[in-house]
């Protein structure tokens, strides 16, 4: 019975990863092209995707490499860019209570903005085994690695990826994932607050702190609204 549930969860997770894969392919390809133009080989680009696995952080790191930034500066910057992942992990933690501790460590590495949005939606609908998370996360992970390597290897054949709309692929995917979260007026209100705060804060502070602070403030507001009900 348990094996049957895990198999079904695995298949379900892989299916749920398909929209993410379609979003990752053009963005990953564009990232690979950018890496290649900076001087990284397909192998080096692939290694970056394997160990970093964060689109925004990789774009930032590549830009810093192009600018001859120091090794330490690149590490610190990518760490700050990815601080929002702490919020993702905290939100998913209650849904991991029935999963073995050693598996949580592995699963957590693969959490991204997109996979979090999908998995938190599914987790709130019912209990899911580790097979679901592995199916969803690893499918998305492999598609990202493959697309970045292909982009680095063959990107020189497409000199202008923006002309094909590759730069809009990631925002477009985020918008689609956001729509999945808008279940009622409270979700819509918190989403609007978060977006407005992020826009305001981007003019007040450098880096990606606007995203982190906007998310935290909006989450607190959401908690208060939920408590009042």
Residue pairs with C-beta under 8 A, 6 or more apart in sequence:
5 129
6 129
6 130
6 131
7 131
9 128
9 129
9 131
9 132
9 135
10 131
10 132
10 134
10 135
11 135
12 122
12 128
12 132
12 135
13 128
13 131
13 132
13 133
13 134
13 135
13 136
13 137
13 139
14 135
14 136
14 139
16 118
16 119
16 122
16 135
16 136
17 115
17 118
17 135
17 136
17 137
17 139
17 140
17 143
18 139
19 118
19 173
19 176
20 114
20 115
20 118
20 136
20 139
20 140
20 143
20 173
21 139
21 140
21 143
23 114
23 169
23 170
23 172
23 173
23 176
24 55
24 114
24 140
24 143
24 144
24 147
25 143
25 147
26 147
26 164
26 165
26 166
26 169
27 55
27 147
27 166
27 169
27 170
27 173
28 49
28 55
28 143
28 144
28 145
28 146
28 147
28 148
28 150
28 151
29 147
29 148
29 150
29 151
29 155
29 161
29 166
30 151
30 161
30 166
30 167
30 169
31 45
31 55
31 58
31 59
31 62
31 147
31 148
31 151
32 42
32 45
32 147
32 148
32 149
32 150
32 151
32 152
32 153
32 155
33 151
33 152
33 155
33 156
33 158
33 161
34 59
34 62
35 44
35 45
35 48
35 58
35 62
35 148
35 151
35 152
36 42
36 45
36 151
36 152
36 153
36 155
36 156
37 155
38 62
38 65
38 66
39 65
40 48
40 62
40 65
40 152
41 152
42 149
42 152
42 153
45 148
45 149
45 151
45 152
46 145
46 148
46 149
46 152
48 58
48 61
48 148
49 58
49 144
49 145
49 148
49 149
50 145
52 58
52 61
52 78
53 109
53 110
53 112
53 141
53 144
53 145
54 78
54 81
54 82
54 85
54 112
55 112
55 144
55 170
56 81
56 82
56 208
57 78
57 81
57 82
58 78
58 148
60 77
60 78
60 81
61 74
61 77
61 78
64 73
64 74
64 77
65 74
69 77
77 207
80 207
80 208
80 209
81 207
81 208
83 208
83 212
84 113
84 208
84 211
84 212
84 215
85 111
85 112
87 212
87 215
87 216
87 219
88 111
88 113
88 116
88 120
89 108
89 111
91 116
91 120
92 111
92 116
92 119
92 120
92 123
95 120
95 123
95 124
95 127
95 128
96 104
96 107
98 127
99 107
99 129
99 130
99 133
100 130
103 130
106 134
107 130
107 133
107 134
107 137
110 133
110 137
110 138
110 140
110 141
111 119
111 137
112 140
113 174
113 177
114 140
114 173
114 174
114 177
115 136
115 137
115 140
117 177
117 178
117 180
117 181
118 136
118 177
118 180
119 128
119 132
119 133
119 136
119 137
121 180
121 181
122 128
122 132
155 161
158 164
161 167
178 191
181 187
181 191
182 188
182 191
186 222
186 225
186 226
186 229
189 225
190 218
190 219
190 221
190 222
190 225
191 218
193 217
193 218
193 221
194 214
194 215
194 217
194 218
195 214
197 210
197 213
197 214
197 217
197 218
198 210
198 211
198 214
199 210
200 210
201 209
201 210
201 213
201 214
202 210
204 210
205 213
